[in-house]
């Protein structure tokens, strides 16, 4: 992995992120630059990239994560904002792992695991102790190896948001613990 460096994502990385996204996902899962930029703005400490060591602007992988109310799911391709603590009672928050992709030339090099661990440590530093994600494109088995378990969505609103991610989307959760 010494040919890559892990670092927090920067707004200037978004064009390269969009290129990787287009190479890795089905059309139904492609998100706009505005949607991804909102996730980065929401939680810059927990969004990471793997860049080529000799060309920092050339990315091999990315990961978007952010805190989110535990009783809801963020919309696919929606612009997010921090809204949960405006109504008086703070919501119970979870670390939401939104999107990770590894370009074909970076696959098989441990980049996904390394990005996940870097972002997990940042999430733990904020005090979050649980995590949720929506596994797509048959990735649920990979996430299970990291300790995630299937979670059955409760209620029509969660089910509707989950269905936007495709027929094979799986809602998953886990408890976060320091290593």
C-alpha positions as protocol buffer text, in pm:
chain_id: "A"
residue {
  index: 1
  type: UNK
  ca { x: 0 y: 0 z: 0 }
}
residue {
  index: 2
  type: UNK
  ca { x: 304 y: 232 z: 9 }
}
residue {
  index: 3
  type: UNK
  ca { x: 217 y: 342 z: -344 }
}
residue {
  index: 4
  type: UNK
  ca { x: -91 y: 514 z: -191 }
}
residue {
  index: 5
  type: UNK
  ca { x: -142 y: 769 z: 82 }
}
residue {
  index: 6
  type: UNK
  ca { x: -458 y: 802 z: 289 }
}
residue {
  index: 7
  type: UNK
  ca { x: -574 y: 1151 z: 370 }
}
residue {
  index: 8
  type: UNK
  ca { x: -891 y: 1342 z: 451 }
}
residue {
  index: 9
  type: UNK
  ca { x: -1091 y: 1431 z: 142 }
}
residue {
  index: 10
  type: UNK
  ca { x: -1076 y: 1786 z: 9 }
}
residue {
  index: 11
  type: UNK
  ca { x: -1341 y: 1967 z: -200 }
}
residue {
  index: 12
  type: UNK
  ca { x: -1094 y: 1968 z: -489 }
}
residue {
  index: 13
  type: UNK
  ca { x: -1109 y: 1584 z: -489 }
}
residue {
  index: 14
  type: UNK
  ca { x: -1475 y: 1578 z: -597 }
}
residue {
  index: 15
  type: UNK
  ca { x: -1413 y: 1560 z: -975 }
}
residue {
  index: 16
  type: UNK
  ca { x: -1188 y: 1254 z: -928 }
}
residue {
  index: 17
  type: UNK
  ca { x: -1442 y: 1104 z: -687 }
}
residue {
  index: 18
  type: UNK
  ca { x: -1718 y: 1143 z: -946 }
}
residue {
  index: 19
  type: UNK
  ca { x: -1500 y: 965 z: -1203 }
}
residue {
  index: 20
  type: UNK
  ca { x: -1442 y: 670 z: -969 }
}
residue {
  index: 21
  type: UNK
  ca { x: -1812 y: 660 z: -880 }
}
residue {
  index: 22
  type: UNK
  ca { x: -1906 y: 641 z: -1250 }
}
residue {
  index: 23
  type: UNK
  ca { x: -1666 y: 349 z: -1300 }
}
residue {
  index: 24
  type: UNK
  ca { x: -1788 y: 152 z: -997 }
}
residue {
  index: 25
  type: UNK
  ca { x: -2166 y: 195 z: -968 }
}
residue {
  index: 26
  type: UNK
  ca { x: -2480 y: 123 z: -1165 }
}
residue {
  index: 27
  type: UNK
  ca { x: -2660 y: 431 z: -1296 }
}
residue {
  index: 28
  type: UNK
  ca { x: -2930 y: 412 z: -1026 }
}
residue {
  index: 29
  type: UNK
  ca { x: -2663 y: 470 z: -758 }
}
residue {
  index: 30
  type: UNK
  ca { x: -2480 y: 764 z: -916 }
}
residue {
  index: 31
  type: UNK
  ca { x: -2499 y: 1079 z: -707 }
}
residue {
  index: 32
  type: UNK
  ca { x: -2442 y: 1439 z: -806 }
}
residue {
  index: 33
  type: UNK
  ca { x: -2143 y: 1645 z: -711 }
}
residue {
  index: 34
  type: UNK
  ca { x: -2372 y: 1864 z: -499 }
}
residue {
  index: 35
  type: UNK
  ca { x: -2497 y: 1566 z: -298 }
}
residue {
  index: 36
  type: UNK
  ca { x: -2146 y: 1436 z: -235 }
}
residue {
  index: 37
  type: UNK
  ca { x: -2014 y: 1784 z: -154 }
}
residue {
  index: 38
  type: UNK
  ca { x: -2286 y: 1818 z: 111 }
}
residue {
  index: 39
  type: UNK
  ca { x: -2168 y: 1496 z: 278 }
}
residue {
  index: 40
  type: UNK
  ca { x: -1810 y: 1621 z: 280 }
}
residue {
  index: 41
  type: UNK
  ca { x: -1922 y: 1956 z: 426 }
}
residue {
  index: 42
  type: UNK
  ca { x: -2127 y: 1776 z: 692 }
}
residue {
  index: 43
  type: UNK
  ca { x: -1830 y: 1575 z: 818 }
}
residue {
  index: 44
  type: UNK
  ca { x: -1490 y: 1653 z: 663 }
}
residue {
  index: 45
  type: UNK
  ca { x: -1301 y: 1459 z: 932 }
}
residue {
  index: 46
  type: UNK
  ca { x: -1472 y: 1132 z: 838 }
}
residue {
  index: 47
  type: UNK
  ca { x: -1446 y: 1150 z: 457 }
}
residue {
  index: 48
  type: UNK
  ca { x: -1122 y: 1003 z: 323 }
}
residue {
  index: 49
  type: UNK
  ca { x: -941 y: 925 z: 0 }
}
residue {
  index: 50
  type: UNK
  ca { x: -656 y: 702 z: -111 }
}
residue {
  index: 51
  type: UNK
  ca { x: -433 y: 897 z: -347 }
}
residue {
  index: 52
  type: UNK
  ca { x: -141 y: 776 z: -553 }
}
residue {
  index: 53
  type: UNK
  ca { x: 173 y: 860 z: -355 }
}
residue {
  index: 54
  type: UNK
  ca { x: 345 y: 1018 z: -655 }
}
residue {
  index: 55
  type: UNK
  ca { x: 34 y: 1204 z: -780 }
}
residue {
  index: 56
  type: UNK
  ca { x: -173 y: 1335 z: -490 }
}
residue {
  index: 57
  type: UNK
  ca { x: -455 y: 1454 z: -717 }
}
residue {
  index: 58
  type: UNK
  ca { x: -495 y: 1106 z: -872 }
}
residue {
  index: 59
  type: UNK
  ca { x: -732 y: 905 z: -653 }
}
residue {
  index: 60
  type: UNK
  ca { x: -767 y: 529 z: -631 }
}
residue {
  index: 61
  type: UNK
  ca { x: -1050 y: 516 z: -375 }
}
residue {
  index: 62
  type: UNK
  ca { x: -1280 y: 728 z: -161 }
}
residue {
  index: 63
  type: UNK
  ca { x: -1508 y: 700 z: 141 }
}
residue {
  index: 64
  type: UNK
  ca { x: -1792 y: 932 z: 248 }
}
residue {
  index: 65
  type: UNK
  ca { x: -1921 y: 898 z: 605 }
}
residue {
  index: 66
  type: UNK
  ca { x: -2105 y: 1134 z: 837 }
}
residue {
  index: 67
  type: UNK
  ca { x: -2313 y: 1144 z: 1152 }
}
residue {
  index: 68
  type: UNK
  ca { x: -2687 y: 1105 z: 1100 }
}
residue {
  index: 69
  type: UNK
  ca { x: -2997 y: 1056 z: 1317 }
}
residue {
  index: 70
  type: UNK
  ca { x: -3020 y: 690 z: 1408 }
}
residue {
  index: 71
  type: UNK
  ca { x: -3393 y: 667 z: 1339 }
}
residue {
  index: 72
  type: UNK
  ca { x: -3372 y: 777 z: 974 }
}
residue {
  index: 73
  type: UNK
  ca { x: -3177 y: 726 z: 653 }
}
residue {
  index: 74
  type: UNK
  ca { x: -3026 y: 1000 z: 439 }
}
residue {
  index: 75
  type: UNK
  ca { x: -3173 y: 1019 z: 90 }
}
residue {
  index: 76
  type: UNK
  ca { x: -2978 y: 887 z: -206 }
}
residue {
  index: 77
  type: UNK
  ca { x: -2849 y: 1181 z: -412 }
}
residue {
  index: 78
  type: UNK
  ca { x: -2996 y: 1433 z: -170 }
}
residue {
  index: 79
  type: UNK
  ca { x: -2816 y: 1742 z: -48 }
}
residue {
  index: 80
  type: UNK
  ca { x: -2772 y: 1701 z: 327 }
}
residue {
  index: 81
  type: UNK
  ca { x: -2754 y: 1958 z: 600 }
}
residue {
  index: 82
  type: UNK
  ca { x: -2717 y: 1939 z: 975 }
}
residue {
  index: 83
  type: UNK
  ca { x: -3078 y: 1969 z: 1085 }
}
residue {
  index: 84
  type: UNK
  ca { x: -3117 y: 1731 z: 1376 }
}
residue {
  index: 85
  type: UNK
  ca { x: -3030 y: 1963 z: 1664 }
}
residue {
  index: 86
  type: UNK
  ca { x: -3243 y: 2261 z: 1559 }
}
residue {
  index: 87
  type: UNK
  ca { x: -3570 y: 2143 z: 1711 }
}
residue {
  index: 88
  type: UNK
  ca { x: -3473 y: 2139 z: 2078 }
}
residue {
  index: 89
  type: UNK
  ca { x: -3419 y: 1771 z: 2157 }
}
residue {
  index: 90
  type: UNK
  ca { x: -3097 y: 1636 z: 2007 }
}
residue {
  index: 91
  type: UNK
  ca { x: -3140 y: 1320 z: 1803 }
}
residue {
  index: 92
  type: UNK
  ca { x: -2952 y: 999 z: 1880 }
}
residue {
  index: 93
  type: UNK
  ca { x: -2678 y: 998 z: 1618 }
}
residue {
  index: 94
  type: UNK
  ca { x: -2503 y: 716 z: 1439 }
}
residue {
  index: 95
  type: UNK
  ca { x: -2199 y: 705 z: 1211 }
}
residue {
  index: 96
  type: UNK
  ca { x: -2347 y: 658 z: 865 }
}
residue {
  index: 97
  type: UNK
  ca { x: -2112 y: 500 z: 613 }
}
residue {
  index: 98
  type: UNK
  ca { x: -2255 y: 644 z: 296 }
}
residue {
  index: 99
  type: UNK
  ca { x: -2037 y: 553 z: 1 }
}
residue {
  index: 100
  type: UNK
  ca { x: -1707 y: 380 z: -65 }
}
residue {
  index: 101
  type: UNK
  ca { x: -1561 y: 293 z: -402 }
}
residue {
  index: 102
  type: UNK
  ca { x: -1224 y: 165 z: -518 }
}
residue {
  index: 103
  type: UNK
  ca { x: -1121 y: 224 z: -878 }
}
residue {
  index: 104
  type: UNK
  ca { x: -1024 y: -91 z: -1069 }
}
residue {
  index: 105
  type: UNK
  ca { x: -651 y: -5 z: -1054 }
}
residue {
  index: 106
  type: UNK
  ca { x: -669 y: 20 z: -673 }
}
residue {
  index: 107
  type: UNK
  ca { x: -862 y: -300 z: -605 }
}
residue {
  index: 108
  type: UNK
  ca { x: -703 y: -584 z: -411 }
}
residue {
  index: 109
  type: UNK
  ca { x: -461 y: -357 z: -225 }
}
residue {
  index: 110
  type: UNK
  ca { x: -642 y: -315 z: 106 }
}
residue {
  index: 111
  type: UNK
  ca { x: -754 y: 41 z: 32 }
}
residue {
  index: 112
  type: UNK
  ca { x: -1118 y: -12 z: 133 }
}
residue {
  index: 113
  type: UNK
  ca { x: -1023 y: -159 z: 471 }
}
residue {
  index: 114
  type: UNK
  ca { x: -766 y: 117 z: 531 }
}
residue {
  index: 115
  type: UNK
  ca { x: -1008 y: 396 z: 443 }
}
residue {
  index: 116
  type: UNK
  ca { x: -1274 y: 243 z: 666 }
}
residue {
  index: 117
  type: UNK
  ca { x: -1036 y: 220 z: 964 }
}
residue {
  index: 118
  type: UNK
  ca { x: -918 y: 581 z: 923 }
}
residue {
  index: 119
  type: UNK
  ca { x: -1275 y: 712 z: 911 }
}
residue {
  index: 120
  type: UNK
  ca { x: -1385 y: 483 z: 1198 }
}
residue {
  index: 121
  type: UNK
  ca { x: -1117 y: 630 z: 1424 }
}
residue {
  index: 122
  type: UNK
  ca { x: -1235 y: 981 z: 1335 }
}
residue {
  index: 123
  type: UNK
  ca { x: -1596 y: 881 z: 1410 }
}
residue {
  index: 124
  type: UNK
  ca { x: -1496 y: 734 z: 1745 }
}
residue {
  index: 125
  type: UNK
  ca { x: -1315 y: 1058 z: 1830 }
}
residue {
  index: 126
  type: UNK
  ca { x: -1646 y: 1244 z: 1791 }
}
residue {
  index: 127
  type: UNK
  ca { x: -1808 y: 1012 z: 2046 }
}
residue {
  index: 128
  type: UNK
  ca { x: -2021 y: 806 z: 1808 }
}
residue {
  index: 129
  type: UNK
  ca { x: -2072 y: 448 z: 1923 }
}
residue {
  index: 130
  type: UNK
  ca { x: -2289 y: 293 z: 1651 }
}
residue {
  index: 131
  type: UNK
  ca { x: -2282 y: 272 z: 1275 }
}
residue {
  index: 132
  type: UNK
  ca { x: -2528 y: 213 z: 992 }
}
residue {
  index: 133
  type: UNK
  ca { x: -2491 y: 172 z: 621 }
}
residue {
  index: 134
  type: UNK
  ca { x: -2674 y: 53 z: 314 }
}
residue {
  index: 135
  type: UNK
  ca { x: -2484 y: -222 z: 134 }
}
residue {
  index: 136
  type: UNK
  ca { x: -2536 y: -222 z: -243 }
}
residue {
  index: 137
  type: UNK
  ca { x: -2420 y: -426 z: -540 }
}
residue {
  index: 138
  type: UNK
  ca { x: -2373 y: -745 z: -333 }
}
residue {
  index: 139
  type: UNK
  ca { x: -2134 y: -582 z: -83 }
}
residue {
  index: 140
  type: UNK
  ca { x: -2318 y: -705 z: 230 }
}
residue {
  index: 141
  type: UNK
  ca { x: -2079 y: -1001 z: 274 }
}
residue {
  index: 142
  type: UNK
  ca { x: -1780 y: -765 z: 278 }
}
residue {
  index: 143
  type: UNK
  ca { x: -1945 y: -545 z: 542 }
}
residue {
  index: 144
  type: UNK
  ca { x: -2032 y: -851 z: 753 }
}
residue {
  index: 145
  type: UNK
  ca { x: -1658 y: -925 z: 777 }
}
residue {
  index: 146
  type: UNK
  ca { x: -1625 y: -582 z: 944 }
}
residue {
  index: 147
  type: UNK
  ca { x: -1888 y: -670 z: 1203 }
}
residue {
  index: 148
  type: UNK
  ca { x: -2204 y: -533 z: 1040 }
}
residue {
  index: 149
  type: UNK
  ca { x: -2532 y: -720 z: 1069 }
}
residue {
  index: 150
  type: UNK
  ca { x: -2850 y: -696 z: 866 }
}
residue {
  index: 151
  type: UNK
  ca { x: -3109 y: -461 z: 1012 }
}
residue {
  index: 152
  type: UNK
  ca { x: -3469 y: -485 z: 905 }
}
residue {
  index: 153
  type: UNK
  ca { x: -3602 y: -134 z: 831 }
}
residue {
  index: 154
  type: UNK
  ca { x: -3892 y: -35 z: 1051 }
}
residue {
  index: 155
  type: UNK
  ca { x: -4168 y: 175 z: 900 }
}
residue {
  index: 156
  type: UNK
  ca { x: -4270 y: 285 z: 555 }
}
residue {
  index: 157
  type: UNK
  ca { x: -4038 y: 588 z: 544 }
}
residue {
  index: 158
  type: UNK
  ca { x: -3721 y: 383 z: 603 }
}
residue {
  index: 159
  type: UNK
  ca { x: -3835 y: 113 z: 361 }
}
residue {
  index: 160
  type: UNK
  ca { x: -3902 y: 373 z: 90 }
}
residue {
  index: 161
  type: UNK
  ca { x: -3560 y: 534 z: 132 }
}
residue {
  index: 162
  type: UNK
  ca { x: -3392 y: 192 z: 128 }
}
residue {
  index: 163
  type: UNK
  ca { x: -3571 y: 92 z: -191 }
}
residue {
  index: 164
  type: UNK
  ca { x: -3422 y: 394 z: -372 }
}
residue {
  index: 165
  type: UNK
  ca { x: -3083 y: 220 z: -343 }
}
residue {
  index: 166
  type: UNK
  ca { x: -3200 y: -77 z: -553 }
}
residue {
  index: 167
  type: UNK
  ca { x: -3357 y: -418 z: -505 }
}
residue {
  index: 168
  type: UNK
  ca { x: -3039 y: -568 z: -357 }
}
residue {
  index: 169
  type: UNK
  ca { x: -2986 y: -293 z: -95 }
}
residue {
  index: 170
  type: UNK
  ca { x: -2933 y: -417 z: 260 }
}
residue {
  index: 171
  type: UNK
  ca { x: -2957 y: -195 z: 569 }
}
residue {
  index: 172
  type: UNK
  ca { x: -2682 y: -292 z: 813 }
}
residue {
  index: 173
  type: UNK
  ca { x: -2562 y: -182 z: 1157 }
}
residue {
  index: 174
  type: UNK
  ca { x: -2291 y: -243 z: 1416 }
}
residue {
  index: 175
  type: UNK
  ca { x: -2163 y: -114 z: 1745 }
}
residue {
  index: 176
  type: UNK
  ca { x: -1841 y: 87 z: 1725 }
}
residue {
  index: 177
  type: UNK
  ca { x: -1564 y: 3 z: 1967 }
}
residue {
  index: 178
  type: UNK
  ca { x: -1208 y: 131 z: 1995 }
}
residue {
  index: 179
  type: UNK
  ca { x: -952 y: -112 z: 1852 }
}
